Amino acid sequence: MFYPDNSSHLRKSVRRFLNVHQQKNYVNPQILIVPHAGYIYSGLAAGAGYKQLINFADHIENVAIIGPSHHNYLETIAYPTEDKFETPLGKTDINHHIITELQESHKLLKSNSLVHISEHCLEVQLPFLQYILSDFQIIPLLMGNISAMDTSALIASILEYENTLVVITTDLSHYLSYNESVARDNVTAEKIEKYQLDTVGDNIACGIHPLTGALRYARESNLKIERLSLMNSGDTAGSHDQVVGYGSWMIYNSIEEVL
């Protein structure tokens, strides 16, 4: 439903979405913010984020993918008990060792495979990661109504592990007209880039809780944020009547810049 089920077609699709973007050579992202819709709609925006990993493919060993639960209400952070995720590009191991260690200080982490079965937002990140990275494991987390403070603390713990990337996945406004979506998403993007986004407001982002937690962590850690893409389904494969907004950002340590 979200990407080609043929491995050759999927590789070509991912490569095409990556190749249209420029790579920022001066920075190693700690956090990527990317969308999670069908590739024909949001793959172009996602590719802008994942392009930034090309130079670091041999160094990233773990990727925590954190997204919203679309089908089940949660007041926890759910991880699956299974050992692997599988796409047409292969299987990727879940790092249960790190998850177990994180549970010692983050009691909201709970096993719940059921909510992962029908959820798409984490799985659609995998073909990009599998295409780019050499050898890695994932920490797949679905987040419910979790505070920015708790989410920020979890991200801080995750990034204590060396060679680890955090991927926050969210789409932006939903089912507005094209012009309304552009206006709303521009306001949201400006708030994101000022670390001022909160959960107040209607139809801002479906992954609002992971997103606000990441922004809190970035602000408290004095990290920089850079917009890589901002568009909607009307720009790619959809009509202009009801569109969904997509954006990509990277969060990184400013001392890594080479001027």
Order of alpha helices (4+ residues) and beta strands (2+ residues): alpha-beta-alpha-beta-beta-beta-beta-alpha-beta-alpha-alpha-beta-alpha-beta-beta-alpha-alpha-beta-alpha-beta
